[in-house]
Amino acid sequence: MGRENRTGVAGLGFSIGLILGTAIWSMAAILSGLDIIVGMTSGAGAGIITGLVTAQASLREWVRGSTGMLVVFEMGTGTLVGIPAGLLAAWSWSFSPLSGVTMGAGAGLIGGALIGAVLRATVKGRQDIGE
């Protein structure tokens, strides 16, 4: 894979992670009755990290096998990134740590699944057309 294509995949992972992470965490904050700023700030950071890990896993082929395995890998990564992000949000905004962990794990799981699915489909589509 060429250098431009690698940079494109990393940029795509960053963008998808930022957009989906912010959206999913904002929804989690609204459903939890928390301030929307908590969701947006936590989601942006967690989504970027999750998206970049997805891009790296895709480029380096850390996960072999079917496309679904990358999504499962990202569900785990999203959850692992979401838990500390939720705890940090709980500490920063003075609400229950259990609520932070629950919100972070749930949003990370859903966000990781969506980010992994979208990024993998986009990368696979680019490879199929020969970019």
DSSP file (Angstrom, degrees, kcal/mol; ACC not computed):
  #  RESIDUE AA STRUCTURE BP1 BP2  ACC     N-H-->O    O-->H-N    N-H-->O    O-->H-N    TCO  KAPPA ALPHA  PHI   PSI    X-CA   Y-CA   Z-CA
    1    1 A M              0   0    0      0, 0.0     5,-0.0     0, 0.0    58,-0.0   0.000 360.0 360.0 360.0 131.3    0.0    0.0    0.0
    2    2 A G     >  -     0   0    0      1,-0.1     4,-2.2     4,-0.0     5,-0.2  -0.157 360.0-109.7 -71.5 165.5    1.4    3.4   -1.0
    3    3 A R  H  > S+     0   0    0      1,-0.2     4,-2.4     2,-0.2     5,-0.2   0.893 117.9  51.8 -62.3 -41.3    2.2    6.2    1.3
    4    4 A E  H  > S+     0   0    0      1,-0.2     4,-2.3     2,-0.2    -1,-0.2   0.905 109.9  49.5 -63.1 -39.9   -0.7    8.4    0.0
    5    5 A N  H  > S+     0   0    0      2,-0.2     4,-2.3     1,-0.2    -1,-0.2   0.890 110.2  50.5 -66.8 -38.9   -3.1    5.5    0.6
    6    6 A R  H  X S+     0   0    0     -4,-2.2     4,-2.3     2,-0.2    -2,-0.2   0.915 111.4  48.3 -63.7 -42.9   -1.8    5.0    4.1
    7    7 A T  H  X S+     0   0    0     -4,-2.4     4,-2.5     1,-0.2    -2,-0.2   0.889 110.7  52.2 -64.3 -38.2   -2.2    8.7    4.9
    8    8 A G  H  X S+     0   0    0     -4,-2.3     4,-2.3     2,-0.2    -2,-0.2   0.894 109.5  48.3 -64.2 -40.7   -5.7    8.6    3.4
    9    9 A V  H  X S+     0   0    0     -4,-2.3     4,-2.5     2,-0.2    -2,-0.2   0.905 112.6  48.6 -67.0 -41.2   -6.7    5.6    5.6
   10   10 A A  H  X S+     0   0    0     -4,-2.3     4,-2.3     2,-0.2    -2,-0.2   0.916 113.2  47.4 -64.5 -42.8   -5.3    7.3    8.7
   11   11 A G  H  X S+     0   0    0     -4,-2.5     4,-2.6     2,-0.2    -2,-0.2   0.876 111.8  50.7 -64.7 -37.3   -7.1   10.6    7.9
   12   12 A L  H  X S+     0   0    0     -4,-2.3     4,-2.9     2,-0.2     5,-0.3   0.912 109.9  49.8 -66.0 -43.0  -10.3    8.6    7.2
   13   13 A G  H  X S+     0   0    0     -4,-2.5     4,-2.3     2,-0.2    -2,-0.2   0.906 112.2  48.5 -61.2 -42.1  -10.0    6.9   10.6
   14   14 A F  H  X S+     0   0    0     -4,-2.3     4,-2.5    37,-0.2    -2,-0.2   0.943 114.9  44.4 -61.4 -49.3   -9.5   10.2   12.3
   15   15 A S  H  X S+     0   0    0     -4,-2.6     4,-2.5     2,-0.2     5,-0.2   0.928 115.6  45.4 -64.7 -47.5  -12.5   11.8   10.6
   16   16 A I  H  X S+     0   0    0     -4,-2.9     4,-2.7     1,-0.2     5,-0.5   0.917 114.5  49.7 -63.7 -42.8  -14.9    8.9   11.1
   17   17 A G  H  X S+     0   0    0     -4,-2.3     4,-2.1    -5,-0.3     5,-0.3   0.909 111.9  48.2 -61.6 -43.0  -13.8    8.6   14.7
   18   18 A L  H  X S+     0   0    0     -4,-2.5     4,-1.9    29,-0.3     5,-0.2   0.940 117.5  40.2 -63.3 -48.4  -14.3   12.3   15.4
   19   19 A I  H  X S+     0   0    0     -4,-2.5     4,-2.2     2,-0.2    -2,-0.2   0.965 122.5  37.9 -69.1 -53.3  -17.7   12.5   13.8
   20   20 A L  H  X S+     0   0    0     -4,-2.7     4,-2.9    -5,-0.2     5,-0.3   0.892 116.1  53.0 -68.6 -38.9  -19.2    9.2   15.0
   21   21 A G  H  X S+     0   0    0     -4,-2.1     4,-2.4    -5,-0.5     5,-0.3   0.935 111.7  45.3 -60.5 -46.6  -17.5    9.4   18.5
   22   22 A T  H  X S+     0   0    0     -4,-1.9     4,-1.9    -5,-0.3    -1,-0.2   0.916 115.9  47.0 -63.4 -43.1  -18.9   12.9   19.1
   23   23 A A  H  X S+     0   0    0     -4,-2.2     4,-2.1    -5,-0.2    -2,-0.2   0.936 115.3  43.7 -65.9 -47.0  -22.4   11.9   17.8
   24   24 A I  H  X S+     0   0    0     -4,-2.9     4,-2.3     1,-0.2    -2,-0.2   0.923 115.8  46.6 -68.2 -44.2  -22.6    8.7   19.8
   25   25 A W  H  X S+     0   0    0     -4,-2.4     4,-2.4    -5,-0.3    -1,-0.2   0.852 110.3  54.3 -67.7 -33.0  -21.3   10.1   23.0
   26   26 A S  H  X S+     0   0    0     -4,-1.9     4,-2.3    13,-0.3    -1,-0.2   0.918 109.4  47.9 -64.7 -42.1  -23.6   13.1   22.7
   27   27 A M  H  X S+     0   0    0     -4,-2.1     4,-2.8     2,-0.2    -2,-0.2   0.910 111.0  51.3 -63.1 -41.3  -26.5   10.8   22.4
   28   28 A A  H  X S+     0   0    0     -4,-2.3     4,-1.8     1,-0.2    -2,-0.2   0.898 110.3  49.3 -63.1 -39.7  -25.3    8.8   25.5
   29   29 A A  H  X>S+     0   0    0     -4,-2.4     5,-3.0     2,-0.2     4,-0.6   0.910 112.1  47.8 -66.0 -41.7  -25.0   12.1   27.5
   30   30 A I  H ><5S+     0   0    0     -4,-2.3     3,-0.9     1,-0.2    -2,-0.2   0.931 113.1  47.8 -64.3 -45.2  -28.5   13.2   26.5
   31   31 A L  H 3<5S+     0   0    0     -4,-2.8    -1,-0.2     1,-0.3    -2,-0.2   0.806 112.6  50.1 -66.1 -28.8  -30.0    9.8   27.4
   32   32 A S  H 3<5S-     0   0    0     -4,-1.8    -1,-0.3    -5,-0.2    -2,-0.2   0.547 115.2-115.7 -85.2  -7.5  -28.1    9.8   30.7
   33   33 A G  T <<5S+     0   0    0     -3,-0.9    -3,-0.2    -4,-0.6     2,-0.2   0.730  70.7 134.7  80.3  22.3  -29.3   13.3   31.5
   34   34 A L      < -     0   0    0     -5,-3.0    -1,-0.2    -6,-0.2     2,-0.1  -0.486  65.7 -77.0 -98.7 171.4  -25.9   14.8   31.4
   35   35 A D    >>  -     0   0    0     -2,-0.2     4,-1.1     1,-0.1     3,-0.9  -0.420  35.2-130.1 -65.9 139.4  -24.6   18.0   29.9
   36   36 A I  H 3> S+     0   0    0      1,-0.2     4,-2.4     2,-0.2     5,-0.2   0.796 106.6  65.0 -62.5 -29.1  -24.1   17.8   26.1
   37   37 A I  H 3> S+     0   0    0      1,-0.2     4,-2.6     2,-0.2     5,-0.3   0.857  96.3  57.0 -63.4 -34.7  -20.6   19.2   26.5
   38   38 A V  H <> S+     0   0    0     -3,-0.9     4,-2.1     1,-0.2     5,-0.3   0.940 110.3  44.0 -59.6 -47.3  -19.6   16.1   28.4
   39   39 A G  H  X S+     0   0    0     -4,-1.1     4,-2.4     1,-0.2   -13,-0.3   0.905 114.5  48.3 -65.6 -42.6  -20.7   13.9   25.5
   40   40 A M  H  X S+     0   0    0     -4,-2.4     4,-2.1     2,-0.2    -2,-0.2   0.932 116.2  40.7 -67.0 -46.2  -19.1   16.1   22.8
   41   41 A T  H  X S+     0   0    0     -4,-2.6     4,-1.6     2,-0.2     5,-0.2   0.928 120.4  42.7 -71.5 -43.7  -15.7   16.5   24.5
   42   42 A S  H  X S+     0   0    0     -4,-2.1     4,-2.5    -5,-0.3     5,-0.2   0.907 115.9  50.3 -66.6 -40.9  -15.4   12.9   25.7
   43   43 A G  H  X S+     0   0    0     -4,-2.4     4,-2.7    -5,-0.3   -21,-0.3   0.874 106.6  53.8 -67.0 -38.4  -16.7   11.5   22.4
   44   44 A A  H  X S+     0   0    0     -4,-2.1     4,-2.1   -23,-0.2    -1,-0.2   0.951 114.3  40.9 -62.2 -48.7  -14.3   13.5   20.2
   45   45 A G  H  X S+     0   0    0     -4,-1.6     4,-2.1     2,-0.2    -2,-0.2   0.940 118.7  44.5 -65.4 -47.8  -11.3   12.3   22.1
   46   46 A A  H  X S+     0   0    0     -4,-2.5     4,-2.5     1,-0.2    -1,-0.2   0.885 113.8  51.0 -65.9 -38.3  -12.4    8.7   22.4
   47   47 A G  H  X S+     0   0    0     -4,-2.7     4,-2.8    -5,-0.2   -29,-0.3   0.891 108.9  50.4 -66.7 -39.8  -13.6    8.6   18.8
   48   48 A I  H  X S+     0   0    0     -4,-2.1     4,-2.4   -31,-0.3     5,-0.2   0.943 113.1  45.6 -63.4 -47.3  -10.3    9.9   17.4
   49   49 A I  H  X S+     0   0    0     -4,-2.1     4,-2.2     1,-0.2    -2,-0.2   0.937 115.5  46.8 -61.1 -46.6   -8.3    7.3   19.4
   50   50 A T  H  X S+     0   0    0     -4,-2.5     4,-2.1     1,-0.2    -2,-0.2   0.907 113.0  49.4 -63.3 -42.7  -10.7    4.5   18.4
   51   51 A G  H  X S+     0   0    0     -4,-2.8     4,-2.3     1,-0.2    -1,-0.2   0.884 111.6  48.1 -64.4 -39.6  -10.7    5.6   14.7
   52   52 A L  H  X S+     0   0    0     -4,-2.4     4,-2.4     2,-0.2    -1,-0.2   0.863 110.3  51.4 -71.4 -34.7   -6.9    5.8   14.6
   53   53 A V  H  X S+     0   0    0     -4,-2.2     4,-2.7    -5,-0.2    -2,-0.2   0.900 110.3  50.9 -65.6 -38.9   -6.5    2.4   16.2
   54   54 A T  H  X S+     0   0    0     -4,-2.1     4,-2.3     2,-0.2    -2,-0.2   0.929 110.6  48.0 -61.9 -45.9   -8.9    1.0   13.6
   55   55 A A  H  X S+     0   0    0     -4,-2.3     4,-2.7     2,-0.2     5,-0.2   0.915 113.1  48.2 -61.7 -43.1   -6.9    2.5   10.8
   56   56 A Q  H  X S+     0   0    0     -4,-2.4     4,-2.7     2,-0.2    -2,-0.2   0.918 111.4  49.8 -63.8 -44.0   -3.7    1.2   12.2
   57   57 A A  H  X>S+     0   0    0     -4,-2.7     5,-1.6     1,-0.2     4,-0.6   0.879 113.3  47.3 -62.9 -37.4   -5.2   -2.3   12.6
   58   58 A S  H  <5S+     0   0    0     -4,-2.3     3,-0.3     3,-0.2    -2,-0.2   0.918 114.9  44.7 -69.7 -44.3   -6.4   -2.2    9.0
   59   59 A L  H  <5S+     0   0    0     -4,-2.7    -2,-0.2     1,-0.2    -3,-0.2   0.902 120.4  38.7 -68.1 -41.7   -3.1   -1.0    7.6
   60   60 A R  H  <5S-     0   0    0     -4,-2.7    -1,-0.2    -5,-0.2    -2,-0.2   0.475 104.0-128.8 -89.5  -2.0   -0.9   -3.4    9.5
   61   61 A E  T  <5 +     0   0    0     -4,-0.6    -3,-0.2    -3,-0.3    -4,-0.1   0.914  48.5 159.3  53.5  49.0   -3.4   -6.3    9.2
   62   62 A W      < +     0   0    0     -5,-1.6     2,-0.7    -6,-0.2    -4,-0.1   0.821  65.4  54.6 -66.4 -31.6   -3.4   -7.0   12.9
   63   63 A V  S    S-     0   0    0     -6,-0.6     2,-0.2     2,-0.1    -1,-0.2  -0.912  76.9-167.9-110.4 113.9   -6.7   -8.8   12.6
   64   64 A R        +     0   0    0     -2,-0.7     2,-0.4     5,-0.1    -2,-0.0  -0.651  47.0  40.3 -98.4 156.8   -6.7  -11.5   10.1
   65   65 A G  S    S+     0   0    0     -2,-0.2    -2,-0.1     4,-0.0     5,-0.0  -0.843  97.0   3.8 112.1-147.9   -9.7  -13.3    8.7
   66   66 A S    >>  -     0   0    0     -2,-0.4     3,-1.0     1,-0.1     4,-0.6  -0.174  69.2-108.8 -75.0 166.4  -13.1  -11.9    7.8
   67   67 A T  H >> S+     0   0    0      1,-0.2     4,-1.2     2,-0.2     3,-0.8   0.832 116.0  66.3 -61.7 -32.8  -14.2   -8.3    7.8
   68   68 A G  H 3> S+     0   0    0      1,-0.2     4,-2.1     2,-0.2    -1,-0.2   0.785  90.1  63.9 -62.0 -27.8  -16.3   -9.0   10.8
   69   69 A M  H <> S+     0   0    0     -3,-1.0     4,-2.4     1,-0.2    -1,-0.2   0.849  98.8  53.5 -67.3 -32.8  -13.2   -9.7   13.0
   70   70 A L  H <X S+     0   0    0     -3,-0.8     4,-2.3    -4,-0.6    -1,-0.2   0.886 108.3  50.5 -66.9 -37.1  -12.1   -6.1   12.5
   71   71 A V  H  X S+     0   0    0     -4,-1.2     4,-2.0     2,-0.2    -2,-0.2   0.909 110.9  48.2 -66.2 -41.9  -15.4   -4.9   13.8
   72   72 A V  H  X S+     0   0    0     -4,-2.1     4,-1.8     2,-0.2    -2,-0.2   0.912 110.9  51.6 -64.0 -42.2  -15.2   -7.2   16.8
   73   73 A F  H  X S+     0   0    0     -4,-2.4     4,-2.3     1,-0.2    -2,-0.2   0.904 111.1  48.1 -58.5 -42.6  -11.6   -5.9   17.5
   74   74 A E  H  X S+     0   0    0     -4,-2.3     4,-3.2     2,-0.2    -1,-0.2   0.810 104.4  58.9 -72.2 -29.7  -12.9   -2.4   17.3
   75   75 A M  H  X S+     0   0    0     -4,-2.0     4,-1.9    37,-0.3    -1,-0.2   0.929 110.7  43.4 -62.0 -43.2  -15.8   -3.1   19.7
   76   76 A G  H  X S+     0   0    0     -4,-1.8     4,-2.5     2,-0.2    -2,-0.2   0.913 115.1  48.3 -66.3 -43.4  -13.2   -4.2   22.3
   77   77 A T  H  X S+     0   0    0     -4,-2.3     4,-2.3     2,-0.2     5,-0.2   0.918 110.7  51.1 -64.0 -43.6  -11.0   -1.2   21.5
   78   78 A G  H  X S+     0   0    0     -4,-3.2     4,-2.5     1,-0.2    31,-0.3   0.894 111.7  47.7 -60.6 -40.1  -13.9    1.2   21.7
   79   79 A T  H  X S+     0   0    0     -4,-1.9     4,-2.1    29,-0.3    -2,-0.2   0.920 111.8  49.4 -66.9 -43.6  -14.9   -0.3   25.1
   80   80 A L  H  < S+     0   0    0     -4,-2.5    -2,-0.2     1,-0.2    -1,-0.2   0.846 117.0  41.4 -65.5 -33.7  -11.3   -0.1   26.4
   81   81 A V  H  X S+     0   0    0     -4,-2.3     4,-1.5    -5,-0.2    -1,-0.2   0.848 113.0  55.4 -78.1 -35.6  -11.0    3.5   25.3
   82   82 A G  H  X S+     0   0    0     -4,-2.5     4,-2.8    -5,-0.2    23,-0.2   0.847  98.3  60.6 -68.2 -36.1  -14.5    4.4   26.5
   83   83 A I  H  X S+     0   0    0     -4,-2.1     4,-2.4    21,-0.3     5,-0.2   0.955 109.6  39.5 -61.9 -52.5  -14.2    3.3   30.1
   84   84 A P  H  > S+     0   0    0      0, 0.0     4,-2.6     0, 0.0    -1,-0.2   0.878 115.5  53.7 -65.5 -32.8  -11.3    5.7   31.0
   85   85 A A  H  X S+     0   0    0     -4,-1.5     4,-2.2     2,-0.2    -2,-0.2   0.908 110.1  47.6 -65.1 -39.5  -12.9    8.4   29.0
   86   86 A G  H  X S+     0   0    0     -4,-2.8     4,-2.4     2,-0.2    15,-0.2   0.898 112.1  49.2 -66.1 -41.0  -16.2    7.9   30.9
   87   87 A L  H  X S+     0   0    0     -4,-2.4     4,-2.5    13,-0.2    -2,-0.2   0.906 111.1  49.8 -63.7 -41.3  -14.3    7.9   34.2
   88   88 A L  H  X S+     0   0    0     -4,-2.6     4,-2.7     2,-0.2    -2,-0.2   0.903 111.0  49.2 -64.2 -40.6  -12.5   11.1   33.2
   89   89 A A  H  X S+     0   0    0     -4,-2.2     4,-2.4     2,-0.2    -2,-0.2   0.909 111.1  50.4 -63.9 -41.2  -15.8   12.7   32.3
   90   90 A A  H  X>S+     0   0    0     -4,-2.4     5,-1.8     1,-0.2     4,-0.6   0.915 113.9  44.5 -63.1 -42.8  -17.3   11.6   35.7
   91   91 A W  H  <5S+     0   0    0     -4,-2.5     3,-0.5     3,-0.2    -2,-0.2   0.917 115.5  47.3 -67.6 -43.3  -14.3   13.1   37.6
   92   92 A S  H  <5S+     0   0    0     -4,-2.7    -2,-0.2     1,-0.2    -1,-0.2   0.862 121.2  35.2 -67.4 -36.7  -14.3   16.3   35.5
   93   93 A W  H  <5S-     0   0    0     -4,-2.4    -1,-0.2    -5,-0.2    -2,-0.2   0.291 107.7-119.6-106.3   9.4  -18.0   17.0   35.8
   94   94 A S  T  <5 +     0   0    0     -4,-0.6     2,-0.3    -3,-0.5    -3,-0.2   0.915  64.9 129.6  55.2  54.6  -18.5   15.6   39.3
   95   95 A F      < -     0   0    0     -5,-1.8    -1,-0.2    -6,-0.1     5,-0.1  -0.824  68.0 -58.2-126.7 175.1  -21.0   12.8   38.7
   96   96 A S     >  -     0   0    0     -2,-0.3     4,-2.0     1,-0.1     3,-0.2  -0.194  36.8-141.7 -57.6 130.1  -21.0    9.2   39.7
   97   97 A P  H  > S+     0   0    0      0, 0.0     4,-2.6     0, 0.0     5,-0.2   0.857 104.1  56.9 -59.3 -34.5  -18.0    7.1   38.6
   98   98 A L  H  > S+     0   0    0      1,-0.2     4,-2.4     2,-0.2     5,-0.2   0.893 106.1  49.5 -64.3 -38.5  -20.3    4.2   38.0
   99   99 A S  H  > S+     0   0    0     -3,-0.2     4,-2.7     2,-0.2     5,-0.2   0.890 110.8  50.8 -64.4 -39.4  -22.4    6.3   35.6
  100  100 A G  H  X S+     0   0    0     -4,-2.0     4,-2.7     2,-0.2    -2,-0.2   0.916 111.6  46.0 -64.6 -44.1  -19.2    7.4   33.8
  101  101 A V  H  X S+     0   0    0     -4,-2.6     4,-2.9   -15,-0.2     5,-0.3   0.923 114.8  48.0 -64.6 -43.8  -18.0    3.8   33.4
  102  102 A T  H  X S+     0   0    0     -4,-2.4     4,-2.3     2,-0.2     5,-0.2   0.935 115.2  43.9 -63.3 -47.3  -21.4    2.7   32.2
  103  103 A M  H  X S+     0   0    0     -4,-2.7     4,-2.6     1,-0.2     5,-0.3   0.922 116.3  48.1 -63.3 -43.8  -21.8    5.5   29.7
  104  104 A G  H  X S+     0   0    0     -4,-2.7     4,-2.4    -5,-0.2   -21,-0.3   0.908 112.9  46.4 -65.2 -43.5  -18.2    5.1   28.5
  105  105 A A  H  X S+     0   0    0     -4,-2.9     4,-2.3   -23,-0.2    -1,-0.2   0.925 116.3  45.0 -66.2 -44.2  -18.4    1.4   28.0
  106  106 A G  H  X S+     0   0    0     -4,-2.3     4,-2.3    -5,-0.3     5,-0.3   0.943 117.0  43.2 -65.4 -48.1  -21.7    1.5   26.2
  107  107 A A  H  X S+     0   0    0     -4,-2.6     4,-2.9    -5,-0.2     5,-0.2   0.882 115.0  51.0 -66.4 -37.3  -20.8    4.4   24.0
  108  108 A G  H  X S+     0   0    0     -4,-2.4     4,-2.9    -5,-0.3   -29,-0.3   0.896 110.0  49.5 -66.5 -39.9  -17.4    2.9   23.3
  109  109 A L  H  X S+     0   0    0     -4,-2.3     4,-2.0   -31,-0.3    -2,-0.2   0.951 117.4  39.2 -63.1 -50.6  -18.8   -0.4   22.4
  110  110 A I  H  X S+     0   0    0     -4,-2.3     4,-2.3     2,-0.2     5,-0.2   0.927 118.3  48.8 -66.9 -44.5  -21.4    1.1   20.0
  111  111 A G  H  X S+     0   0    0     -4,-2.9     4,-3.1    -5,-0.3     5,-0.3   0.916 110.6  50.5 -61.7 -44.1  -18.9    3.7   18.6
  112  112 A G  H  X S+     0   0    0     -4,-2.9     4,-2.6    -5,-0.2   -37,-0.3   0.901 110.3  50.1 -61.6 -41.1  -16.2    1.1   18.1
  113  113 A A  H  X S+     0   0    0     -4,-2.0     4,-2.2    -5,-0.2    -1,-0.2   0.932 115.6  42.2 -62.7 -45.9  -18.6   -1.2   16.2
  114  114 A L  H  X S+     0   0    0     -4,-2.3     4,-2.7     2,-0.2     5,-0.3   0.917 115.4  48.4 -69.1 -43.1  -19.8    1.6   13.9
  115  115 A I  H  X S+     0   0    0     -4,-3.1     4,-2.6    -5,-0.2     5,-0.3   0.931 113.8  47.7 -62.8 -45.0  -16.3    3.1   13.4
  116  116 A G  H  X S+     0   0    0     -4,-2.6     4,-2.3    -5,-0.3     5,-0.2   0.910 113.9  47.1 -61.6 -43.4  -14.8   -0.3   12.6
  117  117 A A  H  X S+     0   0    0     -4,-2.2     4,-2.2    -5,-0.2    -2,-0.2   0.930 115.6  43.7 -66.2 -46.0  -17.7   -1.2   10.1
  118  118 A V  H  X S+     0   0    0     -4,-2.7     4,-2.2     2,-0.2    -2,-0.2   0.933 117.1  45.2 -66.7 -46.1  -17.6    2.2    8.3
  119  119 A L  H  X S+     0   0    0     -4,-2.6     4,-2.7    -5,-0.3     5,-0.2   0.919 114.2  48.4 -65.7 -42.9  -13.8    2.3    8.0
  120  120 A R  H  X S+     0   0    0     -4,-2.3     4,-2.7    -5,-0.3     5,-0.2   0.910 112.2  48.8 -64.9 -41.6  -13.4   -1.3    7.0
  121  121 A A  H  X S+     0   0    0     -4,-2.2     4,-2.2    -5,-0.2    -1,-0.2   0.895 113.6  47.4 -64.1 -39.4  -16.1   -0.9    4.3
  122  122 A T  H  X S+     0   0    0     -4,-2.2     4,-2.1     2,-0.2    -2,-0.2   0.924 114.1  45.6 -68.7 -44.7  -14.5    2.2    3.0
  123  123 A V  H  X S+     0   0    0     -4,-2.7     4,-2.2     2,-0.2    -2,-0.2   0.920 114.2  48.9 -64.5 -43.8  -11.0    0.8    2.9
  124  124 A K  H  X S+     0   0    0     -4,-2.7     4,-2.1    -5,-0.2    -1,-0.2   0.898 110.2  52.0 -63.5 -40.3  -12.3   -2.4    1.3
  125  125 A G  H  X S+     0   0    0     -4,-2.2     4,-1.5    -5,-0.2    -1,-0.2   0.886 109.5  49.4 -62.5 -39.8  -14.2   -0.4   -1.3
  126  126 A R  H  X>S+     0   0    0     -4,-2.1     5,-2.3     1,-0.2     4,-0.5   0.894 111.3  49.2 -66.0 -40.3  -11.1    1.6   -2.1
  127  127 A Q  H ><5S+     0   0    0     -4,-2.2     3,-0.5     1,-0.2    -2,-0.2   0.863 107.8  55.2 -67.8 -34.9   -9.0   -1.6   -2.5
  128  128 A D  H 3<5S+     0   0    0     -4,-2.1    -1,-0.2     1,-0.2    -2,-0.2   0.854 110.7  43.8 -67.5 -34.5  -11.7   -3.1   -4.8
  129  129 A I  H 3<5S-     0   0    0     -4,-1.5    -1,-0.2    -5,-0.1    -2,-0.2   0.480 117.5-113.0 -91.7  -0.5  -11.6   -0.2   -7.2
  130  130 A G  T <<5       0   0    0     -4,-0.5    -3,-0.2    -3,-0.5    -2,-0.1   0.713 360.0 360.0  85.3  22.5   -7.8   -0.1   -7.2
  131  131 A E      <       0   0    0     -5,-2.3    -4,-0.2  -126,-0.0    -5,-0.1   0.487 360.0 360.0 -74.8 360.0   -7.0    3.2   -5.4
